[in-house]
Each structure stands twice: as structure tokens, then as C-alpha cells.
Amino acid sequence: MKSPQKLMAAAALLAVLAPGAFAQSVDPGIAVGNSDKLSMNVFGRGQMLGVLENVADPVRNNDRVYLFMKESRMGLKGDYDGLFKYDVQMAYGGEDANGSNTDMSLLDFSADVPVAPLGENTILKVGQFRVPFGREGLTDTGYMDFHDRSIASMADYQGRDYGLAIMGTKGNFTGTVGTFSGGGPNVPQRYLPENLGIPEVVARVGYNDGVDQDIYHVVQQDLNLNRTTKAAYLSALFTRDTAIGHSTPLLVHTNGAPNLLINPDYNPYINNKGNNAVGSANTLPLGDMYQFEADGVIRHPLGNGQSVEGEVEGSWGGYQNTTGIVHIASARAQGDYQIGQYGIALRYALLSMDDKAGYIGTATGASGPTNYHGASMGEPIQEITPSLTWHVKGDNLKIVADLSIYPNCPTFLDPTLGMYAFPDPTATNEDTVAGGTHRSTVSEARMMFQFMF
């Protein structure tokens, strides 16, 4: 099998790169333990989120007002005896729904190990960490201009996974290549029979003259910008699914990654057993997933505590097996104006799903299996979001208010419970056929209070 050799060759090419210069970094937290061998910083973050939603609902036209603990996290960062840097982050509530492999709360647990023989300051990253694909997906949610990621991220967000990657830089050029399980984070040890495909392989390369600390640590603003900085990256991903036990990695990859391309509610082929009636992994026609992404950012100081920033990003990908093929694409553009403690931002995002995107029911009528969502899911979905941020004390204490408007947005009607809006986490797996899919304008006003140390 040539894939491991090719992966190692690509890693070796990246490893000869030398370190570059970086600007604003993610806050390391507060030092709590230091010795000759160990340095340790503790950090934490809490986010309270209030939401006011406006959805046309013919069943229950009631007010929709919500309050959530969006994030409650703590973690440790540091260095052990110069052998490796470590990063540990836990989520204690508010982010994951209970289910199969989402009950655990581990987000990051990784070590950055210097590999001197492959080049000065080249690192091997081992453990569980963010998959290096896409700027918005890599952005730390504590350092965003909005309360969360855009609707475009639903097309390509990879979340976290466990594996290994090698990263290096030379001047302003940087890159990483890694291989991951493809099953997402927190997968317990299960030694099950398998039909091995190709583990998820991800590469990200680009130019960075000071925007990012490194590929894996990304923020959306620099509150102390004193020079023009810019960056541009290309990302690519490929995996061939593996039959293991009664399922596959792509079918269990749910935690932290609402990627619609591998969501059975929107990919009618990923869980399609064809003519086989037995519901086991041996009957699944294993498929290939591939995605490509490009992004860029520029920041420019205006003096007197003012600065402007712009980001653009686009992605395209697909999934295919012997029963069919679907594609998905997305785009995002946003700008931000910082003046002292305040930030004013505007974001536009576009999500374009396949005309075949939908949930295939088990019942078969005269015209074949029922697609619960229908061909209307192929119509583009847009988001327009202005935001205002008050940095009371940088990102350590801030208030973010934004308003997302989704023109001609898909909504799903349950005749008993009422209408669900597609952008909401609840509605991304809403597959009831009753009432079908509708389109209307949906708006969501949010206010988030963040404290972080």
C-alpha cells in the first residue's frame, strides 16, 4: 500500500521548514505551576447566550426566547522539560447532546513534540486536536467577532479528531499534514472486525506573515494590531470509509462537527444499504469523502486604536459510493472595524447543498423511497449577520450582540410541535416527513456574555 509512504514523504518535505514570525496568540491562561521541568498554565471560559428567534409557525406562533450556557470549559497548557508542549481542554456542559460517543467531554489532549532531525523547531503533533481544515473551523470560539461560526461551516467543519500531524514553517510559508481516525473525538477502544479503507488524510499549506500564532491556533481579531498582516491558505482532505463493527467512522462522527456532507439526514447515500436488507457495516457500500478549501485574511491598523480586518473563505466537497454521489459548497466573507474597546462586524455566508440532499425514509411508495426534505434543499441558503462587540477587558470579558438573517431559509414543520428552523442545531437532524420542507425568512437575535481567564 503506497499511501503511508506518500504521507511520510509529504511530511518530510514540510519538516525541512524553519520557524516564521507570528503575532497575536491565544491567551495561555494563568501560571499555576512551574519547576525546573514543568510549566503549567490553567485557563477557563464561560459563555452565556440569550437568543430571540423569529420563525413563521402556523402551529405554535408563540414567542421563542432561549437562554443557554453555550460554553463552559477549562484546560491546561504548558511545557514538560523541553520534551514537548501539551494542551488539554475539557467541555463541562452546554455543547454536546447525549448520545453514543458524545457523552464524554474531552476536547483537546495533545502534545507538540520537537523533531530536530527533520528540521529546527519542526513539531510532531500527537493526540486529539482540531483537524487542520478551513480558517473558520480552526478559529478559537473565544476569539470571534460573532457568537459562533457561520452557516458556511456546516459544509466543511471537521471539528476535532485524534491522530498525528507534522507541521513546519520557512519564513512566512507554513504547512501541516496529518492523518486522523475519521471518527471524531472521544471514540472508546473497541476491537471490532473491520474492512479498512483509507484513514482521513488532511493537508493545509499557506502564507502567514503574522496573522496566526500557527496553523492550529487562530483568532478573528488582533486588538493590539500595529502593522499590516495577512495570510492565505489551501486545505485538502480525503478519506475512504472503513467498515467496523456495525457502522463506519463517518457515520459515528457527530461530536462537534455538524458537517452536512456526512450527515445521514442530508446525505441519502452514506447509510444506504442498496439491495441489502441486513443493517450491518458489511452491507454498506463504503464511500469516499473529499473536500477542498481556500481562505485569506488581511488586517490593517488605522492608528489611534482603530483597525480593519477582512476574511474570505470558500469550500467544495463531495461524497460518493456505489449508490450515488452528492456535493456541497460554501462561501463566507466578513469584515470588522475595531475602534478602542468596540468592534463592528458584518458577515455574509452561503451554503449550497446538492439537489439530492435529503433524508431517505424506509417506506417505499409508487415513486420509490421518500426523500423527507425534497429537492428544495438544493436551493442556496444565505446568512447575513451584523454584530457589535464590547471588549470590556479584551477577550477575557466581553459582550457580543449579533443578528443573523436567513432569507428564504428551509424550515421543517411538525404538525404537533411546530416549525423548526434549519440553521438551529435541533433542525439539522429534523427528518419528519409531515408537512415537508418550507422556505421563509428566519431571524435570530443573540447576546453573549463571555468571561475567560
C-alpha positions, -999 to +999 in steps of 0.1 A: +000+000+000+016+033-011-005+057+009+017+056+041+049+062+020+033+091+003+022+106+036+057+102+051+072+118+020+049+148+023+057+151+060+094+151+053+090+179+028+072+200+054+097+191+081+126+209+065+109+242+070+121+266+097+101+288+120+085+321+110+073+352+128+038+352+144+016+378+160-013+376+184-017+342+201-045+325+221-042+335+257-022+309+276-041+314+308-027+318+343+006+302+355-002+278+384+028+255+385+064+260+374+095+239+382+128+231+365+109+205+344+073+216+342+055+248+333+017+247+337-010+273+329-047+269+337-074+286+316-111+286+315-140+301+296-177+306+302-203+318+276-239+327+285-261+330+254-295+346+251-315+341+218-346+357+204-359+338+173-384+348+148-399+319+128-432+318+110-450+290+127-486+280+117-489+255+146-474+274+176-470+310+169-455+317+203-426+338+214-392+320+211-368+332+238-339+310+250-311+311+275-281+287+273-248+280+288-231+279+255-196+270+266-181+260+300-145+250+295-113+245+314-079+233+304-042+232+310-013+243+288+024+241+293+058+225+286+075+195+301+112+196+304+116+209+268+105+175+255+070+186+244+043+212+249+009+200+260-026+213+255-056+199+274-092+213+271-124+200+286-160+209+279-182+206+310-217+213+296-238+231+271-222+219+239-229+182+233-261+163+232-262+129+250-256+100+226-232+073+215-198+089+216-208+124+226-212+118+264-176+125+271-162+160+275-127+158+262-119+183+235-081+186+233-054+163+247-023+167+225+015+170+227+037+190+204+070+171+202+100+188+186+116+166+159+150+182+155+164+157+129+137+168+105+144+205+109+147+232+136+115+237+155+096+212+134+069+196+155+050+163+156+015+169+170+001+138+186-033+132+204-067+147+200-069+182+185-085+203+158-084+189+123-064+214+102-090+222+076-106+257+070-100+290+087-133+294+104-132+258+116-098+264+132-108+297+148-110+295+186-146+303+197-133+326+224-118+350+199-145+355+173-163+386+161-196+368+163-213+345+188-204+314+167-194+301+133-214+309+102-238+287+083-210+281+057-192+260+083-219+234+081-204+223+048-169+217+058-163+219+096-142+190+107-141+196+144-117+176+165-103+141+159-074+120+172-043+113+151-010+127+144+003+156+122+036+172+114+039+210+110+067+233+099+074+268+085+100+285+065+099+323+067+063+332+061+054+299+045+039+272+067+022+238+063+009+207+080-001+173+070-018+147+093-038+116+094-068+110+116-093+083+125-122+100+107-145+090+135-142+122+155-132+127+192-138+105+222-141+072+205-137+044+231-115+014+224-134-012+205-115-041+188-141-049+162-139-067+129-131-042+101-127-037+064-100-010+064-104+019+039-081+049+039-078+069+072-086+106+069-056+125+055-056+163+057-031+189+045-031+227+049-004+249+034-001+287+031+015+320+037+013+338+071+032+370+078+020+374+114-018+369+115-018+335+132+002+321+160+004+289+140-020+268+119-037+252+149-042+285+169-064+310+150-083+341+162-106+365+143-092+398+155-060+414+168-068+440+195-032+453+196-025+455+158+005+477+150+012+467+114-005+452+083-007+414+084-021+389+060-024+352+054-037+328+028-041+290+029-052+260+009-067+229+026-075+194+013-090+163+028-096+127+017-108+096+033-123+062+023-147+049+049-140+018+069-165-009+078-160-015+115-184-035+137-220-024+129-211+010+115-183+032+100-162+061+112-181+087+091-214+075+104-204+079+141-186+112+136-211+135+153-194+153+182-186+189+175-188+187+137-221+194+121-208+186+086-238+180+065-218+161+039-216+131+062-250+136+080-274+108+070-303+133+072-288+152+043-267+126+025-291+099+012-263+075+002-239+074+032-263+050+051-279+034+020-276-003+021-287-007-015-304-040-021-292-055+012-318-057+040-293-065+068-283-034+088-246-040+094-214-025+082-209-054+058-239-043+038-229-006+035-213+004+002-183+023+017-177+057+002-151+083-004-152+118+011-131+146-003-131+184+004-111+214-007-109+248+008-092+282+003-092+312+027-075+345+032-073+373+058-058+408+060-056+432+089-046+468+088-041+494+116-056+529+112-040+544+142-055+557+175-067+523+185-085+517+152-081+488+127-099+470+100-099+433+091-114+412+063-117+374+058-128+353+028-132+316+026-147+291+001-150+253+001-163+225-021-165+188-015-183+155-022-192+120-010-196+091-033-202+054-032-218+028-055-253+040-047-248+077-056-229+109-052-236+143-035-217+176-035-217+206-012-202+240-014-199+271+009-186+306+009-180+333+036-169+369+036-167+391+066-153+424+077-146+440+111-138+476+122-122+479+156-123+512+175-109+511+210-130+486+230-156+482+204-158+460+173-184+464+145-185+434+121-206+422+092-207+386+078-222+371+047-223+333+043-237+310+016-244+273+018-252+253-014-263+218-010-270+191-036-304+188-052-303+152-039-296+162-003-322+148+020-332+120+043-343+088+026-371+071+046-376+034+049-411+034+034-413+030-004-442+043-024-451+041-061-424+065-070-397+049-048-383+058-013-394+091+002-369+119+004-381+137+035-365+170+026-372+171-011-353+188-039-357+223-024-327+216-002-306+222-033-316+259-033-288+281-018-291+291+018-278+326+028-269+343+061-264+380+067-251+388+102-241+422+117-225+422+151-213+445+178-187+436+204-178+454+236-144+443+248-148+453+284-113+437+291-101+423+258-115+389+251-113+380+288-145+399+295-167+408+265-203+411+253-212+402+218-246+411+202-254+399+167-284+394+144-285+366+119-310+369+090-316+339+068-336+349+037-356+320+021-345+296+048-356+260+049-379+252+078-394+219+088-430+216+101-440+191+127-479+192+128-479+188+166-448+206+178-445+234+153-418+247+130-380+240+132-355+264+115-327+247+095-298+268+110-306+256+145-287+225+159-321+208+166-333+212+130-302+198+112-314+163+120-351+170+118-363+144+093-401+143+098-419+140+065-451+155+079-456+190+065-425+187+043-399+214+038-409+251+037-390+283+029-393+316+048-372+343+063-358+334+097-340+358+120-322+352+153-310+380+176-284+369+202-264+383+230-235+365+245-216+373+277-181+358+279-157+356+308-123+339+303-090+335+321 
